[in-house]
Amino acid sequence: MPGFTEGEGAEEFIEALKGAVVPRERKAKGRDLLPPVLLLADGERAAAHAHQAMRGLRRMLYPDGAKRVPYAALGPDEIRAAAGRRPLTLDLGRELCVDVPRRTGRLRLTDFFLTRDIVEQALDPRAPEPDGRALRDHCYAQRIARGPLLRALWTLGGDSAEGGTAGPGWVAELRRLLMRPLFQLLPRWWWGRRRTRLLLRSTRRGWYADWRRISHGRTAEDFFENAARLLRAERGRDPEAAVGRWEELLLHALLADLRRAARPGRISPWRRRRRTRCVFLLELPEGAAGAAAGERFLERYAEAARDTRCAAVVVVAASPAGAVGVSRADGAASSPADGATAGESGGLGRAAARLRGASGMPSRAPRPLRAALPAPVPESEGLDLDPVSPRTFRLGPAAELALTGVVVAALLSAPGVWLLDRVTDEPDRGCLGGASSEVVAGRPELSADSPRKQYEDARRLIREENARVDREVGDGDGTARTVVHIGSDVAADPEGQRYNAAVPELRGIALAQRALNDEARNDSQKVWLRVDSRNAGDDFANAPRIARQVAEDARKKGSRIIGVVGFSKSLKQTQEAVRILGGARIPVVGTTATADLMQVDGYYRRVAPTDSREAAIEADFARRGNIMDDGTGSCSPARAAVVVKDPRDLYSDEIGTLFAERFGARPFTLEYTPGGRSGGIAQGPGQDGVARKDSIGELADAVCERVIANPRTVVYWASRALQFSAFLDDFGDNTACEGRKLTVLGGNDLTTAALAGEYADRPWLRLYHTVHVLPAGHPRLSDIAKKFNADYARDFGSHDLWRDDGRAALAYDAMQLMAEAANRAFRSTDNVERSNVQIGLDNGIRKQGASGYLDVGRGRSVPRDKPLVILHHTDRGSEPVLYCGAFTQNPAGRATHWGPRGKFSCPRDS
């Protein structure tokens, strides 16, 4: 479905509008008055263009069948029908109260409902001209229909307005003498008196007195007498002028109510949920009468907002440029006009700047901002707008208030005091890990085949699939393109396979290629994919050279290359290769490389979570999770940390630094570079809490010293897995910590070795490490992930070394992301060029993947809230103790809490 119009300033305007609707500062919606915005569409299909813009804005506020913020929208037919006959505010106020955002409480628009009852009485030609008492009685009858308490009191006083009731005569007489005055007349008199006090005599809420220019205080007359006099006077005027007067009254009442509702507060559950502005959307019709009615509404809204000092509303109108009586926003001449829309003109960018720069309450009513909508792009579906995302709540305000009352009562009671003492004196000391209910990633089996054979077998699957593509497309049925894969060389021996990702990455790509080509066979609007796998050498030593070759091949005439996938490691050489490919404008989707520094340009995306997300989750896990074993079976959170990293390794240096920043408590950092010397730099701690070590033995001794000084010290291993095995050998035998418990938290680089049982023979080691997928068979897995696991087990065995380490799944998802961009380009332009594939990636892709939900929105380079799992290494396998992120698109598949009974919240991407 088409979204908001695409063009210069559109994205900037949408971001500014979102910031206005959901302001970052709580006080902004009660302080900064925003001018109304009028979007002008030009051209032959101006009305359709304006309608597309309004539809895009409504989808942004109402994306999934429920309002994200309170809003009301009027279409051209509604405005045309109401023009000169009834105020537009009647319909806006009514729709504003329908389907309010969940768990925010209903909007209390007491003054608006009262004035609505008065105005509807005035607009009814059959209604007699009332005096003050008759008008009060009419409004009170309408109030009774809305309020259960007043309705119950009226019922107690009698079934009719005269208090008559069935029964013996003396019962009816008793009710008439006692019950009716007590339950009907007295509440009605008190209600009317309170309206007068609030609307006329109060200086804080007396907006009606200000509008009617009546002095405040006890000398003020009765509200209903004044309203009745106004009603009689307006009935004698021109009907259109009277409708305008009623529009002013309703706007003042509605905005006064919204100003009170939007006041910031931290105690009231209702006020804490009022975090957004309300929104009015108006699509002005092409006819002169309807457009004029919309223009007059904008003028009166600005004046009423200034009079009531209400900054809690955003108003956006859209209209064909020829319909409104103003000069066109692009500066060309149009019919002259005065009044309503004699406002500021410009493009969407200028309107965005004015919305962002609005500050305080102006001394005069703000003029509407007129902005020209960009001309429609041919065959464009428009911007795919992300919906607004205000804070959500698990309880409604009434439920929260009741729960708070229960909690307070419990705490003030003797059992509450006892429970508080129990919680205070006996904190949870259970260790994270060991839950028998969790699905465990079991011990895999090392293949009897050599690493080289496994590698060549995976390449053979790709060659066979490429041959299939040549056959199918050669018959003239389908379109084929090439995706280049750049990977590292395979390990030299079976033991080295535990530290090498070449084979699982190739397998994931092969499975994805087969699945995607099966889809292309069934759907002529999807692209067949060839895979050109290129070996970049051991640890990607030749990655820059391979990248230059790919760039050169892509520039050749007739090249079918649409992009590159791969780069399973974050290294300086892979970073340089990504930079080379970006310079050649070749889209790249990374697999398991996680370093933020890999993001060197807008042509690179990845499917794995970044180091910054991983470090934030791991630091929160170490600070709050019971991971430090005291030797008695009890555990507690870490109070100190030692970070081990390699400053010459892009991944190791970055994630080690990020963890230290997020953990707090000033972690101590030990730097070690394999095969390198410190270059004469003094050993021991420097002023910045960093020490450099020349050997694994020195590193193990330094860690041991820290653990002895503070037994609740966690070791965060940011270096590579090969060095970790050597470190454990020295720490267990050659340090003063022999037999002492050691808790280590490591990154994804340790995963394959840990799952293979590399560290199983060390009972003194408590190891936690990250992985990007849940174990096969876990109940949170999506259907796509279950199918991928089944396909992998069928082709490579259910006990394969890499089935649960996530590398194959991430490679599979990288291909899926690239293919989705290619298919979109093919459907929209019938031209699968690299530039169109890049546009598809830039516009954002949302797709369920084998490793989680791929929510790569517009402008993002990594999926939002990509899943991350922390495994606890045990004798029977590795069990999940934390899993955070969007495993599926639906809310049930999003893990937002971790720890015992979901005690802690998962960090979320902004």
N, C-alpha and C positions, 0 to 999 in steps of 0.2 A: 504494500500500500504506500502511495507517495507520502513523503514527509514534508518538513518545512523546506521552503525554497532554498536552493543552493546558489551561492554566489558571493561576491565581495562583502565582507563584514557580517555574513550570516552566522558563522560559528561564534564570532566575538559577541554578537547580539544575544545569541542563545545563552552563552555563558554568563553574560551580564544579567539577563533576565532570570536565570536560575539563582544567581547570587542575590537578586532582589527578592525573589519569592522565598528562598531559604537563606536568610542572612546569617553570616558567621557570628556577628555580634548580637547578643540577645536583645539589647536595648535599641537596635537600629529600627525595628518595626514600630516602635513607639516614639521615635525621634526624627527620622529622616523622611520627609515627605517626598514621594516620587511623582514626577509629572506623568500625566496619561500619555500613552504612545499611540500614534495613528500611523499604521502601515499603509502606504499607497501603492496599488498595483496599476501598472500601465500596460497599454497594448491592446490587441484585439480581444484576447481572452483574459482581460483584467479581472473579471468577476471570478473566473475559475482559479486564477492565480491567487487572489485574496482568500478564496475558500481553501485552497491547499495550505496556505500559511496558517490559517486558523485551525484546520484539522491537525496539522503537525503540532501546534501548541497544545491542543486538547489531549492528544495522545501522550504528550510529555507529562501532563498533569493527571491523566486517567489511563495508565498503561495496561493494567491487568484487571479491569472491571471494577476497580475501587479507586476513589479519589485519594491521591497522595497529599493534597492540600485542599482546604476549602476553596471552591471556585464555582462561578456561575457563568454560563455562556448563553448568548442570544444570537440566533441566526438571522439571516436577512428577512425571512418570512415573518418571524415574530416581531421584528422591529418595524417592518412595513405595516403589519396589522395594528400595532400599537400607536403608530404615528398620529399625534393629535387627538387620540382617543383615551389613552391611559398611560400613566407613567411607566417607563421602562424599569424603574427601581422595584415596582411590585413583583415583576417576574424574577429579577436578579436576587432579591432578598429571599423569595420563596425557594429558588433552586439552591441558594447558598446553604440552606439548612438541610437539604436532602443528601443522604449518603455522605455524611461527614467522615473524615479519615478515621480508621479503626482505632479504638481505644484512646480517643482524644476527648470524648465527652461532647454533648450537643452544644451548639452555639446558643447562648441566651441573648436573644434580641428583643428585650422587653419593650423598649421604646419604639422599635420598628413595628412590632406587631400591633401596638396601640395605635400608632399613626396609620398603619395599614387599614385597621378597622374604621378609622375616621374617614380616610380617603375613599374606601370602597362605599361607605355610606354616602359620601358626597357625589360619587360617580353614578349612583343608582338613581335614574330619573323618577322612579316610582316612590322613592323614600321621601317622607314629609320633611319639611325644614324643622330640625329639632331645636329645643332650647338646651341649656347646659345640663339639666337633670336628665332629660331624655337621652342625650348623647352619652352621658355617663352610664346610664342603665344599659344602653345598647353595647357599649364597649365592655362593660362588666360581664354581660351575657356571653360575649365572644371569649373573654378571658376564662370564664368558667369552663368552656368547652376545651380549653387547652390545659387546664390545671386540675389534677385529681383531688387535691386537698380542698380547693374552693368548691369544686363540684360536689364533693362529699358533704361539705357544710350546707350547701344549698339544698341538697337532697334531704338532709335532716330537718330543714326548716319547712319542707312541704314540696309536693311534686310539681306545683305550678308556681308562677310568679306571685299569685295571690295567696299562696300558702294553703290552698284547699287540699283535703285528703279524704280518703274513704274512711268510714267508721261511724260510730255513734256521734251524735251531735256535740256532746260535751267534750269528746276527744278532739274533734275538729276545732272547737272553740278554744280549747286549751292550747293547742298547737298554734293557732292564729295569734293568741295573746302572748305566748312565751317563746315558742320555738322560732317563729319567723323573725321576730326582732333580733334574737340572739344569733341565729345561724345564717340569716339572709341580709337583713337590713344593716346590722352593725358591720359585718365584713365588707359590704359594698360601700358604706360610708367611709370606713377606714381606708379602703383601697383608693377611692377617689381623692380623699384628703392627702394620701401619700403621693399620688401623681402630681398634685399641685405643689407639694413641698419640694419634690425632686426636680420637676421641670420648670417651675417658675421661681421658687424662692431660693433654691440652692445655688450658690455661686460656682460650685464644682461641677454639678450635673445639669445646671439649668440652661442647656443649649436652646430650648424652645423660647425662653425669655429673651435670650440674645438675638435669636432669629426674628422675633416679633418686636424687638427693641422695647422690651418692658423691663423696668428696673427690678432688681432682685430684692428680696426681703419680705417681711410679713405683710407689707402693704399691698403685695401683688394680689391680683384677683384670682378667682377660681380658674383652673386650667380648662375645664370642660366648658365653662361659660365663654372663655376666650376662643376656644376651638369652634364652638357653635357659631359665634359671631363671624369668625373667618369663613366658615362653611357657607353661611348665608351670603356673605359678600362675594365669594367666588362664584356662586351660582348665578349671580347677575352679570358676570363678565363673559367675554368671548370664551367659548369652550377650549380652544387651543391654548389661550393664555392661562386659563384655570388649570389645565393639565400641567403646564409648566410650573405653576405655583405649587401644585401638589408634588411634582417631581422634586422641587427644592426641599419641601417638608420631609418627604420620605428619605432623601439622601442625607439630610442632617440627622435624622433619627437613626438610620442604619449605620452611618459612620460613627456616631457617638457610641452606639453599642459596640461596634468593632474596636474602637479605641480602648474601651474598658476591657474587652475580652483579650486584647493583645498586650495588656500591661505585663511587663516581665515580673516573675515571682518565682521563688525557689521553695516556698513552703506549700502553697496550694497545689494539689495534684492537677487541677484544671489549668492553672496558669503555667505550670511547668510544661504542659503539653502544647501550649500555644507558641510554637517555635517558628511558625511561618506566617507570611502575609497571605491574606485572601486575594483572589484573582478574579477580575471581571474581564471576560472576553466578548467582544461585540464584532460581528461581521455585518457591516453596513450594506444595505441593498443598493442596487443601481438607481432606483427611482429617486427623484428629487425629494419627495416628502419623507420617505424613510431615512435617506441619508441626512436630511436636515435634522430629523429627530435625534439621530445618533450624535450629530455635531453638538446640538444643544445639550445633550446629556453630558458630553465631555466637558463643556464649559461649566455646567452646574456642578458637576462632580468636583472640579478643581476648586471652585469657590466654597463648596460645602466642606471639603477636606481641610481647606485653610481655616474656615470658621470653627470647625470642631477639633482642629489640630490632630486629625487622624492620619497617621502614616502607615496604617496596617493593611493597605490595599494597593494592588498593582492593577492598573487598567490598560488593556491593549485592545485597540480596535483596528480592523482592516477594512479597506474600501477600495473600489476602483477609483483611480485618480480623477476620472471625469465626473464621478457622482458627488464628490464633496465640493462645497463652494469655497475652495481655496486655490492658491497657486500651486502648481505641481511641485513635488518634492525635488525634482531634478532641475528646477529653476526655469523651466519653460512656462510660457504664459498660459493661463487658464482663466476661467470665469472669475471675476472679482468677488470677494466675500469679505465679511467682517464678522467679529464675534468669536464663535466657538473655537475654530481651529486656526486663528491667527497666531500660530505658534512658530516654533523654531523648525527649520527645514534642514534636511541632510540625508545621508545614507545610514545604513544600519550601524556602521562603525561609530558614527557620531552619536546616534541614539544610545549605543552601548556605553560610550564614554560618559554621557549625561546620567545614565542610570547608575553607573559605578560612582560618579562624583557627587550624587545627591547627598546633601548634608544639612541637617537641621530643618527648621520650619521657616519657610520664606515669609517675608512681610506681605507679599501679594500672592494671589492665587497663581499657581504655576501654569504656564501656557503649554498646550499639548506639544509633544515632540512628533513632528511629521518626518517619516523616514520612507524613502522609496525602496520598494522591494526590488532586488535584482531581477533582471529579465530571466525567464525560465530557460534552463539549459535543455536543448533538445534531447529527448529520450532519457532524461535523468529522472531518477525516482526521488530526488530530493535528499535532504539530510536525514539520516537515521538517528533521531534524537534519543539520547539516553534519558529516561524519566528522572524527574526530580527525586532526591533521596533524603527527605527529612528523617530525623530520628524516629524510630518506632519504639513502641512500648509493649511489654508483655501483659500488662494489666490495664484495665480502664481506670479512670480517676476514682470512681466510686469504689471499685474493688480494692484499689490501693489504699484509699482512706480507711476502708473497713479492715484491711489487713494490718495497716499501721496501728489502728486502735486495738486489735487483738494482740499484736506484738507488745505494745506498751502495757496493756493490761497483764499480759503474761509476765513481763519483766518486773512489774510492780508487785506481783504475787509471790508467795513463798516458793512455789515450784519454779517460778521464773528465776528467782535468786539462786535456788539450788542448781538449776540448769546452767546459769551463767558461771557459777563456781566450777561446775564440771567442765565446761568448755574452756575456762581460763586455766584450770589446774591440770587438765589432762588433754593436751592437744593431740591431734591425729599424728601418730608416729609410724603409720604403716608405710612400707616402702613402695614406690611406684614400680610396678612389675610384679609378676607372679600371679596375675589374675587368671584363673583356669578357664574363664569364660571367653577369653580373647583367642582369636584365630592366630596360630603361630606360623611364621615362615619357617618351615622345616629345613633340616640340613639337606642341601643338594648333593648330587653325586657328580664328581669330576668325570668327564667323558673319557672313554678309552681312545678316542680319536685325537690326533695331534692338533694343536691350535691352528696350524696352517691348513689342515684338512677342513676343520670347522669353518674357517674363514672362506676357503674356496667353495665349500658347499653353499654358503650363503650367497656368494657372488654368482654361483651357478643358477640359483633360483631367480636372481635378477636377470641373468642373461636369457633364461627360458621365457620369462615374462616379456622381455624386450622382443624376443622373436615372435611371441604371440601378438604383440602390438603391431609388428610389421605385417603379419599375415592379415589381421583384421582390418587395419587401415589401408593396406595395399589393395584390398578388395573394394576400396572406395566407400567404405561404410565407417565414418567417424573422423575425428580430428585428433592428431597426436602431437604432443610436445615433450620436451626433455627436461628433467630435473637432474641437476648434477649433485652428487653426494661427495663430500670431502671428509674423509675419515683417516684415522691413524692406522699404522701397520699393526698386525697381530703380534701377540707375545711370542717369544721364542720357545717357551716350554710350558707345560701344563700349570706349573706353580705360578708363572707370570700371568696366567689368565685371570687370577684373582684381582689383578690391578689394571686390567686392560678392558676397554669397552668396545673394541673394534667389532667383535663377533655379534654381540647382542644388538648393536646399532644397525648393522647390516641386516640382521634377521627382522628387526622391526620395520625397516624400510621395505624389505621384500614382502612381508605380510601386508603392509599398507598398499604397496603397488598392486598386488593381486586383488585386494578388496576394491580399490578404486577403479581398476580396469573392469572388474565385474559390474560395477555400477555404470561405467561408460557403455558397456555392451547392452545394458538394459535401458539406457536413457541417451538418446541422440544429442541432448544438449549438454552432455558432460564430456570431458576431454580424456583421451587415452594418454597414459604417461609412460615414457621410457625413463629409465634411471641410468645415468652415466656415473659409475662409482670410481673415484680417483683416490689413490693411496698417497697420503701426504707424509709417509715415513713414520719412523718411531717418534712418538710424542710430538707429532705434527711438525717435525723439523723442516719439511719442505712445503708447509702450508702457504707461505707467501708466493712461492714460485708456482704452485698449482693454481692459486687464485689468479695470477697474471695470465696463465694459460687459458683458464676459463673465460676471463674477460676478453682475451684475444679471440677465442672461438665464438663468443657471443656476438662480437662485432662483425663477424663474417656474414656476407650476404646469404640469406636463406637459412640462417641459424634457427634452430627450433628450441634453443635453451630459454626457459622462462624463469629459472631461479636456482638457488642452491640450498641444500639442507646439509646438516652435519655439525662439525665442531663440538665434539663431546667433552672437550676440556677448555678451561679458561687459562690460556697461556699467552705470553706476549706475541708469539708467532701466530697464534690463531686470531688474536686481536688485530694484528697487522693484515692478515688475510681478509678479515671482515672489512677493514678500511679500504683495501684495494677493490673488493667487489662493490662496495658502496660507491666508490669513485667511478666505477663503470656502470652504475645505476642498475645493478642486478639485485633483485630481492633475495634475502637470505633468511632462513628460519633455522635457528640453532636448536640443538637437541638437549644435551645435559650440561652445557656450559652455563654457569650461574652467575659469574662475576658481573656486577653492575658496569664495570669499565669496558665490558665487551660492547656496550651500546655506544658505538662511535658515530653513528649517523642514523637517519630515518629509514634506511633500507634493511636494517637488521631487526629481527624479532626472534623471540625464543619461547619455547613451551614449558621450560622449567622455571620454578620460582627463583627470584634473584637472591644474591647474597644478603641484601639488606632485609628482605622478608625472612630468610632463613635465620639470620643472626638475631632478629627481633624475637622470633619464636623460641629459639634456643636459649637466649638470655632470660626470657620470661620463665621458661621451663626450669632453668638452673636456680633462679632466685626463689621460685615459689613451690617447686615440686620436691617431694621427699625422696631425694636421690642419694644422700650421703649416709652410708651404712656405718653405724657406730660399733659394729661387731657383735651386737646383742640381738640382731634381728629388727631393730628399730631404725628409722631413717628420719632425716630432717633436711630442709633446704640448704643449699650451699651458702656460705657466708663470705667466701673468698674464691678467687679464681686465678689460675695460671694459664696464660695463653701461649701456645707453642705454634710458631708460624715461620715460614720461609720468606724473607723480605724480597727475594728475587723471583718469587713465584706469584703471578698475577692473582690467581684465586686465593692462595694461602695468605698472602699479605692483606688482601682486601677483607676477607671474611674474618680473619683474626682481629683486625682493627675494628671492624663493625661490632663484633661480639664484645670486645673490651669497652666500647663506648656505651652499648646498651645494657651491659650487666651492671655497670656502676661499681661502687665500692673499690675503685681504683685497682683493677686486676693487674698482676705483674705479668710482663711479656718476656718470653724467651725466644730469641731468634736463632735459627739454625738453618744453614744452607748445605745440602748434601754435597760432599766433595769440595767445599769451599772453605777458605780461612777467613777469619775476621778482619784480615788486612791490617793488623797492628792495633786495632781498636781495643781499648782497655776492656778487660772482662769485668763482670759484675754489674750491678745495677747502676744506671746513669740517673740523671736528674729526672728523666721522664719515666722511670720505672721499667726500663728495658735493659736486658742483658743479652749479649751475643755469645754463643758457644760454638766451639770449633769441632766438637765430636759428639757422637751419641752418648758416650759415657759421661761427658761433662753435662750434657743436657739432663740425663737421668739423675745425676747427683743434685743438680739445681732444683729439679722438681721435688725430689725427696726432701730437701731442706724446707721447702715451702709447706709440704704436707705435714712434716713433723711440727713446724711452728704453728700451724693451724689445721687440725685434723678435718675441719669442715671445708677444705679447699678442693674444688673441682678442677680437673685439668681439661681445658678446652683444646682439643687437637685440631689445629687448622692446617697442619702440614699433610703431606701425602701418606697413603696407606703403607707404602713400602718402608718408609722411615718409622712408622708406628710399630711395625713388627720388630724392628731392630731395637727401638726404645724399650719395648716390653721385655726383651731378652736381657738387657742391661739392668733395668729397674728391678726385676725380680731376683737377680743373682748378685749383682755387683754394687748395690747401694745399701745404706743403713736402713732402708725401708723394707727389707726382706720380711715377708709375711704380713706386712701392713696392708690394710684395705686401701685400694686406689679407685676413685671414681673418675671416669673419663667420659666426656661428651664430645662426639666427633661429627664431622659432616658426611656428606654422601660419598666422599672418596673412600671411606672405610667400609661401605656397605657390602660390596661383593665379597671381600675377604672375610668380613664378619659372618655373612650368611653361609659361607663355605666352611665355617668352623675354624678359621685361622687362629682365633683367640680363645678356643674352648677349653684349653688345658691349663688355665690360670684361674684358680678359685678365688684368688685375692683381688681379681679385677672385676669391677662393676662398670660395664660399658653400655653407653647409650649412643646411638648414631642415627642419622637421618636417612630417609629414603623418600622417593617421590610417589610411591604407590602403596596401597594396602596389600597385605598378602592375599594370594588367590584364595577364594572361598569366603572372604570377609563379607558380612551382610551389607555393608555400606557401598559395595561396588555397584556401579551402574551396569545396565544391560550391555552397553558397548564394552566395558571393561571385562565383563564375564565372557563375552564372545571372544575377545582378544585372548584372554587367558586360555580358553578352550582351544582356539586355533594354534596358539603357541605350544601347548602341551601335545596336541596331535602331531605337529611337525617336528618338535624338538625334544619332547619328553616332559612328563609332569615333574620330574626331579632334576631338571636341568639347572645348571649353575646360576643362570641369570633370570629365571622365571619370575622371581619376586624382587629384583633389585631396581626395576623401573626403567632401565636404560632402553630396552626394546620398546616399551610402551611410549616413551618420550619420542623416540625416532618415528614410531608409527604416527603419533600426533603431529609431528612436524610435517610429515608428508600430507596428512589430512588438511592442515592449515594451508599449505601451498596449493593443494588441489582445489580447495574451496574457493580460493581467490581466482584461480584459473577458470573454474566453472562459472563463476559470476561474470568474469570478463567475457567469456564465450556467450553466455545468455544475453548480456546487455549490448554487446558490440559486435558479436560474431567474429571477433578478432582477438586471438590469444597472444598478444605481444607482452613483452616484459613490463612495459609502461602501464598497460591495463591491469596486469596482475598486481603491480605495486599499488595502483589506485584501489583495487579490491581490498588489499591489506590495509591501506590507509583508512578506508571507510569503516573498517571494523568488522570482525567476524565473531560470531557466537556459535559454538558447536560443541557437542558432547564428544569427549575424547576418551581414549583408554586410560589416561593418567588423571582424568578429572575434567571438569567443565572448562572449556576454552573460551573465556569471556575476554576477548581481545578487542575492546571497544575502540572507537575512533580516537586516534592520537596515542593509543597505548602500544607498547612494544612487548608486553608480557601479560599473560592472562591475569585478570583480577582475582585475588584471593585463591591463587593456585594451591592445590593441596600439598601439605608437607606432613610427613609422618616421622615420629621418633620411635625407634625400636629399642627394646631392652634385650641385650644379648644374654641368653640362658643356655643351660645344658641341652634342653629339648628343642631349641631354635630361638628365633628372635620374635618377640611379641610386641605389638603396638601398645605404647603407653600414652601417646599423644597423637592425635590426628586433627589437623585444622585445615579448613578451606572448603571450597565448593567442589565436592566430588560429583554432584549432578546439578542440573539446572534448577530443579524444584527445591523449595525450602527444606524439605525433609532430608535432602542429600547434602546439606551444608552443615559442616561441623563448626559450631561457633563457641563451644566450651570444651574444656578438658579437665582432667583431674578427677578425684573421687566425687561422684555424683555431680559432675559438671561444675565444679566449684570455681574454676577460673575461666575467664573469657579469652578466646583466641585473638591475637592481634589481627587486624584487618587492614587491607590496602585502602588508601584514600581514594 
